Amino acid sequence: MTLSVQAVDFVYDDGSQVLNRVSMNFADHGVVGVVGANGCGKSTLFKILLGLYRPCHGEVLWQEKALAYSKKSLIEHRQRVTLVFQEPDQQIFYTDVFDDIAFSLRNLGIDESEITRRVGHALSLVDGQSLVSKPVQYLSYGQKKRVAIAGALVLDSQYLLLDEPTAGLDPVGTRQMKSLIRSFASLGKHVVMSSHDINLIYELCDYVYVMSGGEVVSAGKPESVFLDKTSIENIGLEQPWLVRMHQELGMPLFRNEQEMKDWGISWMPGQKSTA
């Protein structure tokens, strides 16, 4: 299933242009990252991908066909492409977990027995079975994030859009989120994620689009994109710490901490090398 944007422009009502001829293809890689400084257009792009905003120029393409904006077409599209906002309170409306996750399925007229099965499966994917009967008001921030993602997964969509998925999470929550993203991709589905955590993008993404001023200024595999220190810093980003180690200390270019440990290296940022 292919999802892409072709030469997309978007201008707000006040005349400010947020996106300028943006073209991206999300189908060729399991996990795609979209990075850039604040105001570069990442969140607007995600809302366009979901059909919440309609581009002023260009198209959102699903299976190489332009997205239609009729109510019926958008309902169908949002079962294939789902968005999880940065703040879970933006999409959790019910006071109990089960009813919140079941909301979209009930709107589609799904049988209650099938709803129960799907809610249970979605919660199992986010390791949230124990949350099903809890009132939302008693959930931690990280638990709310998992419920919000379960609310997206319950539709069995092909694409999961994650806006700052680890923002506000503690180390345990971050590890759980990484595992969830890997698990979703392992099912043959697609994750498109934006994050200011460059280390997260570098570790998880198979392909990265770098945005600045509403345009795509660089794209490629993370190993190549983040090696260009000057370009990355010129748009207000930092290199991942593993890339800095490679360039400054002459160490191999590791993709994650486990690869580094497999080499017998236990160095972490702020520590001296123990290789």
Residue pairs with C-beta under 8 A, 6 or more apart in sequence:
1 27
1 62
1 63
1 80
1 158
1 159
1 190
2 25
2 26
2 27
2 61
2 62
2 63
2 64
3 26
3 27
3 49
3 60
3 61
3 62
3 81
3 158
3 159
3 190
4 23
4 24
4 25
4 26
4 27
4 60
4 61
5 22
5 23
5 24
5 45
5 48
5 49
5 55
5 58
5 59
5 60
5 61
6 23
6 58
6 59
6 61
7 21
7 22
7 23
7 57
7 58
7 59
8 19
8 21
8 22
8 23
8 45
8 48
8 55
8 57
8 58
8 59
8 60
9 17
9 19
9 20
9 21
9 22
9 55
9 56
9 57
9 58
10 17
10 18
10 19
10 41
10 44
10 48
10 53
10 55
10 56
11 17
11 18
11 56
12 18
17 214
18 41
18 44
18 214
19 41
19 44
19 45
19 48
19 55
19 214
19 215
20 213
20 214
20 215
21 57
21 58
21 215
22 41
22 45
22 58
22 211
22 214
22 215
22 216
23 58
23 216
24 32
24 34
24 45
24 209
24 216
24 219
26 32
26 159
26 190
26 192
27 190
28 207
29 190
29 205
29 206
29 207
30 185
30 189
30 190
30 191
30 206
31 181
31 185
31 190
31 191
31 193
31 204
31 205
31 206
31 207
32 190
32 191
32 192
32 193
32 205
32 206
32 207
32 208
32 209
33 192
33 193
33 194
33 195
33 201
33 204
33 205
33 207
33 208
33 209
33 222
34 42
34 45
34 192
34 193
34 194
34 208
34 209
34 211
35 42
35 194
35 195
35 196
35 198
35 201
35 208
35 209
35 210
35 211
35 237
36 42
36 210
36 211
36 212
36 235
36 237
37 212
37 235
37 236
37 237
40 211
40 212
40 213
40 214
40 235
41 211
41 214
42 163
42 194
42 211
43 163
43 194
44 53
45 211
46 83
46 161
46 163
46 192
46 194
47 53
47 83
48 54
48 55
48 60
49 60
49 81
49 83
49 159
49 161
49 192
50 77
50 78
50 81
50 82
50 83
50 161
51 60
51 67
51 69
51 74
51 77
51 78
54 69
59 66
59 67
60 66
60 67
61 67
62 77
62 80
62 81
67 73
67 77
68 74
75 108
78 155
79 108
79 155
79 156
79 157
80 157
80 158
80 159
81 157
81 158
81 159
81 161
82 152
82 153
82 155
82 157
82 159
82 160
82 161
83 152
83 161
83 163
84 91
84 145
84 148
84 149
84 152
84 160
84 161
84 162
84 163
84 165
85 91
85 148
85 163
86 163
86 164
86 167
88 141
88 144
88 145
88 147
88 148
89 144
91 148
91 151
92 100
92 136
92 144
92 147
92 148
92 151
93 100
93 103
94 100
94 103
94 136
95 135
95 136
95 137
96 133
96 134
96 135
96 136
97 123
97 128
97 131
97 132
97 133
97 134
97 135
97 136
97 139
97 147
98 119
98 132
98 133
100 136
100 147
100 151
101 119
101 122
101 123
101 147
101 150
101 151
101 154
102 115
102 119
102 154
103 151
104 151
104 154
104 155
105 114
105 115
105 118
105 119
105 154
105 155
106 115
110 118
118 154
118 156
119 132
119 150
119 154
120 129
120 132
121 154
122 150
122 151
122 153
122 154
123 129
123 131
123 132
123 150
125 150
125 153
125 180
125 183
125 184
126 146
126 147
126 149
126 150
126 153
126 176
126 180
127 146
127 176
127 180
128 143
128 146
128 147
128 150
131 139
131 143
131 146
131 147
134 143
136 144
136 147
139 147
141 168
141 169
141 173
142 168
142 169
142 170
142 172
142 173
142 176
145 165
145 168
145 169
145 173
145 177
146 176
146 180
149 160
149 162
149 180
152 160
153 160
153 184
157 189
158 189
158 190
159 189
159 190
159 191
159 192
160 184
160 189
160 190
160 191
160 192
161 192
161 193
162 181
162 191
162 192
162 193
162 194
162 195
163 193
163 194
164 194
164 195
164 196
165 177
165 181
165 193
165 195
165 200
166 173
166 174
166 177
166 178
166 195
166 197
166 200
167 195
167 196
167 197
169 176
169 177
174 200
178 200
178 203
178 204
181 191
181 193
181 204
182 204
184 191
185 191
193 201
193 204
193 205
195 201
198 226
198 237
198 238
198 239
198 240
199 240
199 241
199 242
201 208
201 222
201 240
202 222
202 226
202 240
202 242
202 243
202 255
203 240
203 255
203 256
205 222
206 221
206 222
207 219
207 220
207 221
207 222
208 218
208 219
208 220
208 221
208 222
208 225
208 226
209 216
209 218
209 219
210 216
210 217
210 218
210 219
210 225
210 231
210 232
210 235
210 237
211 217
212 235
217 231
217 235
218 225
218 228
218 231
219 225
222 240
222 255
223 253
223 255
225 232
226 232
226 239
226 240
226 243
227 243
227 246
227 247
227 253
229 239
229 247
232 238
232 239
233 239
239 247
241 269
242 253
242 254
242 255
242 256
242 257
242 260
243 253
245 251
245 254
245 267
246 252
246 253
246 254
249 273
251 260
251 265
251 275
252 263
254 260
254 263
257 268
260 266
260 267
263 275
264 275
265 273
265 274
265 275
266 274
266 275
267 273
267 274
267 275
